[in-house]
Amino acid sequence: MIAKDELNKKGIKDFLMAVKQQKTGGCLMSTNIRWLRVDLLFLSIIVVCVLSASDLVSAQTEQAIDENGAPLFRVDPFWPGQLPNRWSMQQVTGIYVDHMDHIWFLNRGNGVEGDEIGGGDEPPRIDCCVRSPEVIEMDQEGNVLNAWGGPGFHPKWPTALQTVIADRDGFVWIGGTRPQDSILKFTRNGELVWDFDHRPPEGMELEEDNTQTDFLSNKGRFQLDQDAREIYIINWKRVLVYDMDTGDYKRGWGGHGMALSEISNDPIEGYEWEGQRPPEEVNFVPDLHFLEISTDGLVYVGERGQNRIQVFQKNGTWVRDIYVAEGTPGQRLGLEQCGGVGVRKSLPPCGSMYKLVISKDPEQRYLYMADGTNNRVWIVDRQSGETLGSFGGNGRYAGQLHWINAIGIDSIGNIYTGEVEHAKRIQKFEPIRP
């Protein structure tokens, strides 16, 4: 129950919120309000409380939209606050929001600079920060609940962390993109329970062979289908599906649903960029950068080389293409024209497809796509494929983005973004209510 003295300190708005949080099925019972002063203020509350709990929840979950139908967001500039234990913010390469609305993110230490961890020297060189664990769990308020992992945490710890997923059974999956990195399954407290493996033998340099499914050089970008107990992995120019418990190969396909045997093993031809969409290509165009699965069973695969999302059924049947920021220089322009994290910093990055999350409404109406080249989150209508709007923009102030590489969404529509390179931060964007 809400204490009387607490109620007297609250306004109508806060009181109604407190009622909602108690998840009553309707109005407060008369036995619970006998002590209220019968004046105009509390009479108004009594009138309002005839609204059902569902009405109150609906009022709090409606989201303002702009003239194009794009949902509106604003950044919380004070979230999450300072990390505990003098931990530094590092490269946020992956974000996942679990079924409890806990935010898991990878705080990857690759490229960490001396002034970011100099407080950990012995004696401390500077009055500052120390290296952080690389897996961090937060609540929606930004409080750290758990943290573990990093170089030396486990002999097979990935060196290029890219993906984190906390499943509904209480396990945390991480994966990296280097040849000897793989997918590891941990308890929520960081105890290793399973290694997907499929690593190439030490010293073996794999040449692209899209029919080969035993050894994978890049397993860091993956997704789980927990109902079907399957792992989806994007690798070279294909989607591969493995058993989530045994690691056995089950099926795979290439661009537009082609069989593995039909996929070209040759590099995709570049093009001379003059502001146009990349030339059409039936194959997947690397770098494949994300894979997401909707509740109605569609698989969304993002191609940084093509500024394109290919949509499939779970059996590999191609459904459609969606282009977003199609005129962005595609990554297929090659290393001589495209910059990257930690290398070729004199060149800007290429390609619009970095990471994707799907909205949590029953219809999953929106795709929220993180674009680390244009430094925006694009809002796409899932049914039509039309880009409705965006938020972000290049910069390092709150609400701006610099090399966004991670995105997550919770059950009430808060969006969390992660940045690499010099920005190195996680931000929270809240839905604007009408």
LUMNULO-53803 format. One record per residue: residue number from 1; y, z, x of N, C-alpha, C in turn. Coordinates in steps of 0.05 Angstrom, whole numbers. Each point is the difference from the previous one (the first is absolute). Example, Ala and Ser with C-alpha at 12.3 -4.5 7.8 and 13.67 -1.06 7.14 Angstrom:
<nodes>
1  -114  156  264  24  0  -18  24  0  18
2  21  -14  -7  24  1  16  22  14  -15
</nodes>
This chain:
<nodes>
1  -24  0  16  24  0  -16  25  0  17
2  22  -9  -11  26  0  13  13  27  -5
3  8  14  20  13  26  -3  27  -3  -13
4  8  22  -16  25  -1  -14  24  -3  18
5  0  16  22  22  -1  18  2  -27  14
6  -24  -13  4  1  -27  12  12  -20  -20
7  -7  2  -25  10  -18  -20  30  2  -2
8  11  25  1  29  4  -3  16  -13  23
9  -13  -6  22  13  -12  22  -1  -30  -1
10  -17  -11  -17  -4  -29  -1  17  -13  -22
11  6  -24  5  12  -16  -21  -21  -13  -17
12  9  -14  -21  -19  -13  -18  -19  -19  15
13  11  -16  18  -16  -19  14  -23  13  16
14  8  21  16  -21  13  16  -20  14  -18
15  8  12  -22  -19  13  -17  -20  -20  -12
16  10  -24  -9  -18  -19  -10  -20  -10  21
17  9  -3  24  -18  -7  22  -21  21  3
18  7  26  -1  -19  21  3  -20  -1  -23
19  9  -6  -24  -19  -3  -22  -20  -22  5
20  10  -23  10  -17  -22  6  -21  7  20
21  8  15  21  -18  7  21  -23  18  -9
22  6  15  -22  -22  16  -11  -19  -16  -16
23  6  -26  -6  -18  -18  -14  -9  11  -27
24  19  12  -14  -6  9  -27  -4  -24  -18
25  -14  2  -20  -5  -23  -18  23  -6  -18
26  20  16  -2  22  -4  -17  21  21  5
27  12  11  -22  21  20  3  -11  27  10
28  17  16  12  -7  27  6  -7  15  -26
29  -20  17  1  -7  17  -23  22  20  -5
30  4  7  -26  21  19  -7  -2  26  14
31  -25  9  5  -4  26  14  11  -1  28
32  3  -25  11  10  -2  27  31  -3  1
33  13  -2  -22  29  -3  0  14  21  -16
34  -14  21  -8  13  21  -16  22  13  14
35  -1  1  27  20  14  15  24  -18  7
36  0  -25  -9  23  -18  5  24  8  -17
37  23  -1  11  24  4  -15  4  -22  -20
38  6  8  -26  4  -21  -20  29  -8  0
39  6  -17  19  27  -12  1  -3  -30  1
40  22  -14  2  -1  -29  -1  -17  -12  23
41  2  13  24  -14  -11  22  -30  0  -5
42  -11  23  -7  -28  2  -3  -10  -12  -26
43  17  -1  -21  -7  -15  -24  -4  -30  7
44  16  -10  17  -3  -28  8  -26  -4  15
45  -8  20  16  -26  -1  14  -23  -1  -20
46  2  18  -20  -21  2  -21  -2  -27  -14
47  22  -13  -6  -1  -26  -13  -13  -21  17
48  8  0  26  -10  -20  18  -30  4  6
49  -10  25  0  -27  5  8  -21  -10  -21
50  9  -10  -22  -19  -12  -19  -11  -26  11
51  13  -11  20  -12  -23  14  -27  7  11
52  -18  -18  -1  -26  5  12  1  -2  30
53  -20  11  13  -1  -1  29  -1  -29  9
54  -13  -18  -14  -1  -28  8  28  -13  -1
55  17  9  -20  27  -11  -1  16  8  24
56  -3  25  9  14  10  23  -9  -14  25
57  -26  -3  3  -11  -14  23  11  -29  1
58  -1  -13  -24  10  -28  -1  29  -2  9
59  17  19  -9  28  0  8  4  3  29
60  -19  14  13  3  5  29  -13  -23  16
61  -17  -17  -11  -13  -21  15  12  -28  -5
62  18  -3  -20  13  -25  -3  17  -7  24
63  2  -25  7  14  -8  24  21  -21  -7
64  23  3  11  22  -19  -4  -8  -26  14
65  9  -22  -12  -5  -27  12  26  -15  1
66  1  -20  18  25  -16  3  -2  -24  -19
67  20  -17  1  1  -23  -19  -23  -20  4
68  -14  1  23  -23  -17  4  -26  13  -7
69  1  25  -9  -25  14  -7  -13  15  23
70  15  3  23  -11  14  22  5  30  -2
71  -20  17  3  5  29  0  19  8  22
72  16  21  -6  20  10  19  -9  25  13
73  7  2  26  -7  24  16  24  10  16
74  -1  25  8  20  11  18  -15  18  20
75  10  0  24  -12  16  21  7  29  -3
76  -19  18  8  5  28  3  7  5  29
77  25  3  7  8  0  28  -9  26  15
78  -9  20  -15  -8  25  12  -30  3  2
79  -15  -20  -8  -29  1  1  -9  -15  25
80  -20  10  15  -14  25  -4  12  24  15
81  21  -3  13  10  21  17  -13  0  27
82  5  21  16  -10  2  27  -30  6  -1
83  -15  -14  17  -28  7  3  -3  27  14
84  -22  15  -6  -3  27  12  -8  -2  29
85  1  22  14  -10  3  27  13  -18  20
86  25  -8  -6  15  -19  17  -14  -27  4
87  -17  -8  -19  -14  -25  1  21  -23  -2
88  -5  -21  15  17  -24  -2  -10  -19  -21
89  18  -15  -12  -8  -23  -16  -6  -23  18
90  -23  -13  -5  -9  -21  17  -3  -25  -18
91  -15  -20  8  -2  -24  -15  -17  4  -25
92  12  -3  -23  -14  3  -25  -13  -26  -8
93  -25  -4  6  -14  -25  -3  -16  -2  -26
94  -6  23  -12  -16  0  -25  8  23  -18
95  -1  -5  -26  6  21  -20  -20  -3  -23
96  -10  22  -10  -18  0  -23  6  24  -17
97  3  -4  -26  4  23  -19  -26  4  -15
98  -12  24  2  -26  5  -11  2  8  -30
99  -23  7  -11  -2  6  -29  14  26  -7
100  7  16  20  15  25  -5  30  -4  5
101  8  -24  5  28  -7  7  8  13  27
102  -20  3  18  7  8  27  4  -26  16
103  20  1  17  7  -23  16  -12  3  28
104  -18  -19  7  -12  -1  27  14  -22  15
105  8  6  25  11  -22  16  -8  3  29
106  -1  -24  13  -6  -1  28  25  1  16
107  2  20  17  23  4  18  -8  -8  28
108  -4  -27  3  -12  -11  25  18  4  24
109  -12  10  21  16  6  24  3  -23  20
110  -10  -24  -6  3  -23  17  30  -5  4
111  8  -4  26  28  -6  5  19  23  -2
112  -11  25  -2  17  23  -1  16  2  25
113  25  8  -2  19  1  23  3  29  10
114  8  2  25  2  26  13  18  20  -14
115  22  -10  -11  18  19  -14  -10  8  -27
116  -23  -12  -9  -12  8  -26  -21  21  3
117  -10  4  25  -21  20  4  5  17  24
118  24  -1  12  6  14  24  -1  30  -2
119  2  10  -25  -3  29  -4  -28  10  5
120  -19  -18  2  -28  8  5  -7  2  30
121  18  -8  17  -5  2  29  -1  30  8
122  -12  5  23  -3  27  10  13  2  28
123  24  13  3  15  11  -22  14  -21  -17
124  9  5  -24  13  -20  -17  24  -12  14
125  1  -27  0  23  -14  12  25  1  -17
126  -4  0  -27  22  -1  -19  -6  19  -23
127  20  9  -13  -2  17  -23  -4  -18  -25
128  -24  -10  -2  -5  -20  -21  -28  2  -10
129  -13  -22  -1  -24  -4  -16  -24  -4  18
130  -23  2  -14  -26  -4  13  -16  -21  -15
131  -20  -10  12  -17  -20  -12  -14  11  -26
132  0  -15  -21  -11  8  -25  -29  -7  -3
133  -16  14  -16  -25  -11  -8  4  -27  -14
134  -20  -17  0  4  -27  -10  -8  -4  -29
135  -13  19  -12  -6  0  -29  13  24  -13
136  18  -5  -19  15  22  -13  -3  -3  -30
137  -4  23  -13  -2  2  -29  24  16  -10
138  15  -11  -20  23  13  -11  -3  2  -31
139  15  18  -12  2  0  -29  25  -16  -8
140  5  -3  -26  23  -17  -9  27  11  9
141  1  26  5  25  12  9  5  -4  30
142  -20  -10  14  3  -5  29  -10  22  18
143  -14  20  -12  -12  22  16  -26  -10  13
144  -3  6  26  -24  -8  14  -22  19  -8
145  -22  -11  -10  -23  16  -9  -22  1  21
146  -2  -22  16  -22  -2  19  8  -21  20
147  -11  2  25  6  -19  20  -21  2  22
148  -9  -23  10  -21  0  21  -1  -29  12
149  -15  -3  21  -5  -26  12  20  -7  21
150  -8  -21  16  16  -10  21  -17  -5  25
151  11  -11  21  -15  -6  24  -14  25  10
152  -26  -3  6  -17  23  9  -12  16  -23
153  9  -5  -25  -11  15  -22  -30  -5  -4
154  -7  -25  4  -28  -9  -1  -4  -23  20
155  -23  -2  13  -4  -21  20  5  -28  -10
156  -4  -5  -26  3  -26  -11  25  -2  -17
157  20  17  5  24  -1  -15  14  -27  3
158  9  -13  -22  12  -26  3  26  1  16
159  4  -20  16  24  -1  17  24  -15  -13
160  -6  -15  -21  21  -14  -14  -3  5  -30
161  5  24  -9  -3  8  -27  15  -17  -20
162  -13  -8  -22  13  -18  -19  -3  9  -29
163  -23  12  -7  -6  6  -28  -10  28  -3
164  9  14  -21  -11  26  -8  -5  -1  -30
165  -23  10  -9  -7  2  -28  -14  26  -5
166  10  16  -19  -12  25  -8  -15  -5  -26
167  -26  1  -1  -15  -7  -24  -2  23  -18
168  -9  -4  -25  -2  20  -20  -23  20  4
169  -17  -6  20  -22  18  6  6  20  21
170  25  -1  10  9  20  20  -3  -9  29
171  -2  -26  5  -2  -11  27  24  -17  7
172  6  -1  26  23  -15  10  -11  -21  19
173  8  -25  -5  -9  -23  15  24  -11  16
174  -5  -5  26  21  -12  17  -12  -24  15
175  18  -19  8  -9  -23  15  21  -10  18
176  -8  -12  22  19  -12  19  -6  -29  5
177  18  -15  13  -1  -29  2  -8  -10  28
178  -6  18  19  -9  -9  27  -30  -6  -2
179  -11  -17  19  -28  -8  -1  -20  23  -2
180  5  22  14  -18  23  0  8  21  -20
181  21  -5  -16  6  17  -22  -18  -6  -23
182  -6  19  -17  -16  -5  -24  10  17  -23
183  -16  1  -21  7  16  -23  -16  26  2
184  14  23  -1  -12  26  2  5  16  -26
185  -20  15  -8  1  16  -25  -1  29  8
186  21  15  -9  3  28  7  1  17  -26
187  -6  26  4  8  19  -22  30  2  0
188  11  13  -21  28  3  -2  11  18  23
189  -17  15  13  8  17  22  -5  -13  27
190  -9  -25  1  -2  -14  25  -27  2  13
191  -22  5  -14  -27  0  11  -12  -28  -5
192  -9  -13  22  -11  -26  -3  -27  1  -14
193  -4  -17  -20  -25  0  -15  -14  -27  2
194  15  -22  7  -13  -26  1  17  -20  16
195  -13  -17  15  13  -21  16  -11  -27  -9
196  18  -17  -11  -8  -26  -10  -10  -18  23
197  10  4  24  -8  -14  24  6  -30  -1
198  -20  -17  2  4  -29  1  19  -8  23
199  0  17  21  16  -7  23  -15  -21  17
200  15  -18  13  -13  -18  19  -9  15  25
201  -21  -8  13  -8  13  25  24  2  20
202  1  22  15  22  3  19  1  -24  19
203  25  -10  3  4  -22  18  -3  -27  -13
204  -11  -2  -24  -4  -25  -14  26  -8  -13
205  10  -24  6  23  -11  -13  -10  -19  -22
206  5  7  -25  -10  -16  -22  18  -24  -4
207  -12  -24  0  14  -24  -9  -3  -2  -30
208  21  -11  -13  0  -1  -29  -24  -15  -10
209  -16  13  -17  -23  -12  -13  -1  13  -27
210  9  -14  -21  3  12  -26  -26  3  -15
211  -23  -9  12  -26  5  -12  -13  26  11
212  11  10  22  -12  23  13  9  26  -13
213  -18  17  -9  7  24  -15  -10  26  13
214  -14  -2  23  -11  24  13  21  15  17
215  15  -15  16  20  12  17  28  -9  -9
216  18  19  -4  27  -6  -9  20  10  20
217  18  -18  8  21  8  20  23  14  -13
218  4  -3  -26  23  13  -14  -10  10  -27
219  -2  26  -2  -10  12  -25  20  19  -12
220  25  0  10  19  20  -7  14  -3  -26
221  -1  -24  -12  12  -4  -26  -22  -3  -20
222  -4  21  -16  -22  1  -18  8  15  -26
223  -17  -3  -20  4  14  -25  -27  8  -12
224  0  22  -16  -24  10  -12  -1  -7  -30
225  -23  -8  -9  -6  -1  -29  -20  22  -5
226  10  23  -8  -17  24  -2  -20  -2  -23
227  6  -14  -21  -18  -3  -22  -25  -17  8
228  5  -21  15  -22  -17  9  -11  9  27
229  12  20  12  -9  10  26  1  -22  21
230  23  -13  2  3  -23  19  25  3  17
231  -1  -10  24  23  -2  18  8  -30  2
232  25  -6  -5  11  -27  4  15  0  26
233  -6  -19  18  14  -3  26  11  -28  2
234  25  -2  10  11  -27  6  -2  -4  30
235  -10  -23  8  -7  -5  28  1  -30  5
236  15  -8  21  4  -28  6  11  -15  -25
237  -17  -19  -11  9  -15  -24  -18  5  -24
238  -7  26  -4  -20  5  -21  3  29  -11
239  -12  4  -23  -5  26  -12  -30  6  3
240  -6  24  10  -28  8  3  -4  26  -16
241  -23  2  -14  -6  23  -16  -26  12  10
242  1  27  6  -22  15  10  -6  24  -18
243  -25  9  2  -8  24  -15  15  24  12
244  12  16  -18  17  22  8  -16  24  12
245  -26  1  -5  -16  22  9  -18  -8  24
246  -9  -25  1  -18  -8  22  13  -18  20
247  22  -13  -7  13  -19  18  -13  -28  0
248  -19  -5  -18  -14  -25  -2  19  -22  -12
249  -2  -24  12  16  -22  -11  -11  -9  -27
250  19  -6  -18  -8  -9  -27  10  -28  -7
251  25  -7  5  11  -26  -7  27  -4  14
252  9  -25  -1  26  -6  11  9  -28  -8
253  26  -6  5  11  -26  -7  25  -5  16
254  9  -25  0  24  -8  13  22  -7  -20
255  21  -13  10  22  -7  -16  -8  -17  -25
256  12  6  -22  -6  -14  -26  -30  1  -7
257  -14  21  10  -27  5  -8  -21  -16  15
258  7  -14  21  -19  -16  15  -22  17  13
259  -24  -11  3  -22  13  13  7  5  30
260  -12  21  12  5  6  28  -6  -24  17
261  -20  -15  -6  -8  -23  17  21  -23  -1
262  18  1  -20  20  -21  -3  26  7  13
263  3  24  10  26  9  11  4  -12  28
264  23  -11  5  7  -11  26  3  23  20
265  -13  -4  23  3  19  22  23  -7  19
266  14  -21  -6  22  -9  17  26  13  -9
267  19  3  19  26  11  -8  13  -17  -21
268  15  13  -18  15  -14  -21  24  -14  13
269  4  -24  -6  22  -16  12  27  13  -7
270  17  2  19  27  10  -4  18  -21  -15
271  25  7  -2  18  -19  -13  29  5  10
272  17  -19  -5  28  3  8  15  12  -23
273  8  25  3  13  14  -21  29  -8  -3
274  8  -7  -25  28  -7  -7  8  13  -26
275  -12  24  -4  7  15  -24  -18  -4  -24
276  -21  -16  4  -18  -7  -22  -25  17  0
277  -15  -2  -23  -26  12  -2  -19  -13  21
278  -19  15  12  -19  -12  18  -16  -22  -13
279  -9  -20  15  -16  -21  -12  -26  12  -13
280  -9  -13  -22  -23  10  -14  -24  0  19
281  -18  20  -4  -24  3  16  -21  13  -17
282  -24  -12  -1  -22  10  -16  -13  24  12
283  -1  2  27  -10  23  14  19  23  -2
284  -11  25  3  18  22  6  16  -6  25
285  25  9  0  17  -4  24  5  28  12
286  -11  6  23  5  26  13  29  4  6
287  9  24  1  -15  25  1  -5  9  -29
288  -25  5  -8  -5  13  -26  8  29  3
289  18  10  -18  12  25  5  -5  22  -21
290  -10  -7  -24  -7  20  -19  -20  -11  -20
291  -14  19  -12  -18  -6  -22  1  23  -20
292  7  -6  -25  1  20  -21  -16  -9  -24
293  -11  19  -15  -17  -6  -23  13  13  -25
294  4  -16  -21  12  10  -25  -22  13  -17
295  9  15  -20  -19  13  -18  -15  -20  -17
296  11  -24  -4  -15  -20  -15  -17  -18  17
297  -5  8  25  -19  -13  17  9  -24  15
298  26  -3  5  10  -22  16  6  10  29
299  -5  -18  19  3  6  28  24  -16  10
300  20  15  13  25  -12  9  0  0  31
301  1  -23  12  -1  -3  30  26  -12  9
302  14  14  19  25  -9  10  -2  -15  27
303  13  -23  2  0  -16  24  28  -1  13
304  3  14  22  26  -1  13  7  -28  11
305  -21  -15  7  5  -27  10  10  -20  -21
306  -4  7  -25  6  -19  -22  19  11  -21
307  9  25  3  17  13  -21  -13  -2  -27
308  -26  4  -1  -15  -5  -24  -20  23  -6
309  -3  5  -26  -21  18  -10  -20  -18  -14
310  -26  1  9  -21  -13  -15  -14  21  -17
311  -5  -8  -25  -12  18  -20  -28  -10  -6
312  -19  19  0  -29  -7  -5  -12  19  -19
313  -22  -8  -12  -19  18  -12  -17  13  21
314  -13  21  -6  -16  15  20  -23  -16  12
315  -8  -20  -14  -22  -17  11  11  -23  18
316  26  -1  4  11  -20  18  12  -24  -14
317  -2  -1  -27  11  -22  -15  31  1  2
318  12  -22  9  29  -1  3  13  -2  -28
319  22  15  -3  15  1  -26  26  -15  2
320  16  7  21  27  -12  2  13  8  27
321  22  -14  6  17  7  23  26  11  -10
322  11  20  15  27  10  -6  16  0  26
323  22  -14  1  18  0  23  22  19  -4
324  7  16  21  22  19  -1  17  -4  25
325  27  -3  -4  18  -6  22  -11  -24  16
326  -7  -21  -15  -15  -23  11  14  -14  23
327  27  1  0  15  -14  21  2  15  26
328  -11  24  2  -1  16  25  -16  -15  21
329  8  -1  25  -17  -12  20  -28  12  0
330  -20  -15  -5  -28  10  -1  -10  7  28
331  -19  19  1  -10  8  26  -16  -22  14
332  -7  -21  -15  -14  -22  12  18  -16  19
333  25  7  2  18  -12  20  -9  6  29
334  -15  23  3  -12  6  26  16  20  16
335  -13  9  22  11  21  17  26  -8  13
336  4  -25  5  24  -9  14  25  2  -19
337  -4  3  -26  22  1  -19  2  25  -16
338  -21  17  1  -1  24  -17  -3  25  17
339  17  21  -5  -3  25  13  -21  18  -12
340  -6  22  13  -20  18  -10  5  28  10
341  -14  20  -13  4  28  7  -9  4  29
342  18  11  16  -7  6  28  1  -23  19
343  3  -25  -10  1  -23  18  20  -20  -11
344  10  -17  18  19  -21  -8  22  10  -18
345  12  23  9  20  12  -17  26  -16  -1
346  3  -19  17  23  -17  -1  -1  -20  -23
347  -23  -3  -12  -4  -19  -22  -3  16  -26
348  11  -10  -22  -5  13  -26  -29  -4  -9
349  -10  17  -17  -27  -4  -11  -1  -24  -19
350  -24  -8  -8  -3  -22  -19  -19  9  -22
351  2  -14  -23  -18  4  -22  9  23  -18
352  -3  -3  -26  9  20  -19  -21  19  -9
353  -26  -5  5  -22  16  -11  -8  22  19
354  9  25  -6  -8  22  17  -19  19  -15
355  8  12  -21  -17  18  -16  6  -2  -29
356  -18  8  -18  3  -2  -28  -11  24  -15
357  14  9  -21  -11  19  -19  5  -11  -28
358  -16  9  -19  2  -9  -28  9  23  -17
359  18  -5  -19  11  21  -16  -22  15  -16
360  6  24  -8  -20  18  -12  0  0  -31
361  17  -16  -12  0  -2  -29  -27  -12  -9
362  -8  4  -25  -26  -10  -9  -5  -30  5
363  21  -16  -3  -3  -29  4  3  -8  29
364  8  19  17  7  -6  28  18  -25  1
365  23  2  -12  17  -22  -4  12  -11  25
366  5  17  20  16  -8  24  -17  2  26
367  6  -19  17  -8  1  28  24  8  17
368  -3  20  17  21  9  18  -9  -8  28
369  13  -20  11  -8  -11  26  20  6  22
370  -10  14  21  16  7  23  2  -24  19
371  25  -7  6  6  -23  17  14  10  25
372  -14  1  22  11  11  25  18  -20  15
373  1  -25  -8  18  -19  12  27  0  -13
374  0  -1  -27  25  2  -15  8  28  -6
375  -17  19  6  5  29  -3  8  7  -29
376  -17  -9  -18  3  5  -28  -27  6  -13
377  1  14  -23  -23  2  -17  5  -19  -24
378  -16  -21  -1  3  -19  -22  -15  9  -25
379  12  -4  -23  -12  8  -25  -8  -26  -14
380  -26  -2  -5  -12  -25  -10  -14  6  -27
381  5  -16  -20  -15  2  -25  -29  -9  5
382  -19  17  -5  -28  -6  7  -11  -23  -16
383  7  -3  -25  -11  -21  -17  12  -27  7
384  26  -2  2  13  -26  5  2  -7  30
385  -1  20  17  4  -5  29  29  -4  7
386  18  5  -19  29  -4  5  11  25  14
387  17  -5  20  14  21  14  24  8  -17
388  1  26  -8  20  10  -18  24  12  15
389  -5  10  23  22  13  15  -11  14  25
390  15  18  12  -8  13  24  17  25  4
391  -7  17  19  17  22  9  -5  3  30
392  19  14  13  -1  4  28  22  -16  14
393  -7  -16  19  20  -14  16  1  11  28
394  6  -17  20  -2  8  28  20  21  7
395  -10  20  14  17  22  10  -15  25  4
396  13  20  10  -13  26  6  11  23  -16
397  19  -5  -18  9  20  -18  -21  5  -22
398  3  23  -14  -18  6  -22  1  -22  -21
399  -24  -9  -8  -1  -22  -20  -2  -27  12
400  7  -3  26  -3  -25  14  -28  0  14
401  -8  -22  11  -26  -3  12  3  -15  26
402  -16  8  20  -2  -15  25  -29  -2  9
403  -11  -24  -3  -27  -6  6  -19  18  -17
404  2  -3  -26  -18  14  -18  -28  -11  4
405  -20  18  1  -27  -7  5  -20  15  -17
406  10  16  -18  -18  16  -17  13  6  -27
407  -16  2  -21  11  6  -26  -22  14  -17
408  9  19  -17  -18  14  -18  14  6  -26
409  -14  7  -21  12  7  -25  -16  22  -13
410  14  19  -13  -14  22  -14  -2  -5  -30
411  -11  19  -14  -6  -4  -28  24  -2  -18
412  23  10  9  24  -2  -17  20  -21  10
413  -9  -16  19  16  -23  9  17  3  24
414  -1  24  13  15  2  26  -13  -18  21
415  17  -14  14  -10  -18  21  7  11  28
416  -20  0  18  3  11  27  -3  -23  19
417  19  -2  19  0  -21  20  -2  11  28
418  -13  -15  18  -2  9  28  10  -22  18
419  13  7  22  12  -19  19  -10  5  28
420  -1  -21  15  -8  1  28  24  -6  19
421  -7  -5  25  20  -5  20  20  23  2
422  26  -6  0  19  22  5  7  16  -25
423  -5  -11  -24  6  16  -24  -20  24  -2
424  -26  -5  2  -20  21  1  5  23  -21
425  -4  -7  -25  5  20  -21  -15  -7  -25
426  -2  19  -18  -11  -3  -27  23  7  -19
427  3  -17  -22  20  5  -20  -12  0  -28
428  15  13  -18  -9  2  -28  21  -13  -18
429  -8  -19  -16  18  -13  -19  -9  8  -29
430  18  13  -14  -6  10  -27  9  -20  -22
431  -16  -3  -21  9  -16  -22  25  10  -13
432  18  -17  -6  25  7  -14  -7  1  -30
433  5  23  -13  -5  3  -29  24  -9  -16
434  -4  -12  -24  22  -9  -16  16  24  -11
</nodes>
